[in-house]
Amino acid sequence: MKFDSLNYDKIKKKYIKFINSQEVTSEPFRDKLGQLEKFYFPISEMIKDEFLKKKKTRVIGLTGGQGTGKSTISNILKIILKEAYGLETIIFSIDDFYKTLSEREKMSKKVNALFLTRGVPGTHDTKKLFSCIRSLKGYRFKKFKIPKFDKSIDDRLAKNKWQNVKKKTNIVIFEGWCVGARAQKKKDLINPINKLEKQNDKKRVWRERVNLELKNNYKKIFNLIDKLIFLRVPSFKYVLKWRLLQEKKLRISAKGNKTMSDKQIGNFIMYYERVTKHMLKILPKTADTVINIDYKHRLKSIKFN
């Protein structure tokens, strides 16, 4: 990919500034310019080409296990898409569509106690999410707001703190740990995958409901995605390792609000294990772009399917 020197320097300066702002002590980003050239530029070009096919709003799904760097990568792509191609880009996470704490409390009493914990399919407001993406892709644009969820208080923020969408956008980066996930076969739900399922979901009510949500409500949402990018981790154990790093960042920015201990995160990750492992099995074959991440948390290779 070739840019004039002025444009390249501008992109590089903004990219480096953003990357530096994301670094946590003892976890610096490595080979910054190399990753810009080998990964971020080719992905941005793919997104640009996807937009130019019809010159309509394109939704790019960005998915991968917790702590894989989805938010960081989303913001880097936004910088390049704007500076290199003049494409207006907005980013939002499936996490911002979690049901409120009150709604999850009701669901935990009505369906299964495990639904009190946010994360799995079934704990998002799928009607609101579907409506949001349809509005972004629609021909007739009207101003609207995208919800914001604060993990440190485990609840949705007040409407005056939601993201305002004031004009038609070219690119939507829709990121989240389970974006693009698909339902499992019913027989694959029989055996518990970890201690959480064995002790707290003996009758399979929780995992069967999660699977049903993926089969119906989430499939309808994910079908609106035009291109899916999958961040592939070496194995599930790295999800825990990198989620611990993510929580370290959250503790720095939470300003006294509640965060989780390492033990709590270990328990929390068990909620995500089944769907994450299924995604690791199927998405390398079905995602449009697969980025392999090595055990040191570095982008290792890229494949366009």
Residue, then its C-alpha position, 0 to 999 in steps of 0.5 A: m500500500k502506497f501513500d504520499s509521504l505527508n499522508y503516511d507521516k500523519i497516519k504514523k504520528k497518530y498511530i504511534k500516539f494512540i499506541n503509546s496511550q494504550e501501553v501498560t507498564s511491563e506490557p509495551f507494544r512490540d514492532k509498532l511500525g512493522q505491525l502497521e505495515k503488515f497488518y493494519f494497512p492491509i486490513s484497512e485496504m480490505i475494508k475500503d475495497e468493501f465500501l467501494k463495491k456499493k458505496k453504502t455503509r459497511v459493517i465490519g465485525l471484529t471478534g476474538g476472545q477477551g483481552t485479544g485487543k479488539s478495542t485497540i485494533s478498532n481505534i487503529l483502523k479508524i485512524i487509518l480509514k479516516e486519514a488514508y481514505g476519508l472514510e467516516t467510521i464509528i466503533f461500538s461494542i456488543d458489550d454496550f448492549y448488555k441488559t441492565l443489572s435490573e433486567r439481568e436480575k429478573m432473567s436470573k430469577k425467571v430462567n437461570a441464576l447464571f444469567l445474572t452475570r453479564g457476558v454470554p448470549g442472552t444477556h444483551d438487549t438484542k432488539k436494541l442491537f438489531s435496531c441500531i445496526r439496521s439504522l446505521k445501514g439504512y438509506r434514510f438516516k436519523k440521529f440516534k444514540i448508542p448505549k454505553f455500558d460501564k463494567s466497573i458498575d456492571d450497569r448501563l449508563a444514563k442516556n445522557k452519556w450514550q454515544n451520539v450518532k449525528k450523521k451517516t457513517n461509511i464504516v461501522i466497526f462492531e466489536g465484541w468477544c462473541v460477535g459472529a459466534r454460531a450455535q452448537k449442535k444440541k448433542d455438544l451441549i450434553n457434557p459440562i465443559n468446566k466446573l461452573e457448568k458442572q455445579n451450576d447448570k446440572k440440567r443444562v438450562w443455562r447453556e441450552r438457552v445461550n445456544l438458542e439465543l445464538k441460533n435465533n436472535y444473534k444469528k439475525i444480528f450477525n447476518l448484518i455483518d458485511k466482513l468478519i475479522f477474527l482474532r485467533v488466540p493460540s488456545f483458551k488459556y491465553v484468554l484468561k492471561w490477557r483478560l487479567l491484563q485487561e482488568k489491570k488497565l481497567r483498574i487504572s482507568a476506573k477511578g475508584n470504581k469496583t473492579m475484579s480480583d484475579k480469582q473473580i476473573g478466573n471464575f468469570i472466564m468460565y462463563y465464556e469458555r464454551v462459546t469461545k472454544h466453539m468460535l476457535k473451532i469454526l471461525p478460522k474457516t468461516a471468518d473473512t479475515v483471520i489474524n493469528i496472535d502468538y503466545k506473546h500477544r503479538l500479531k503473528s500472521i494474517k489470512f484473507n479467506 
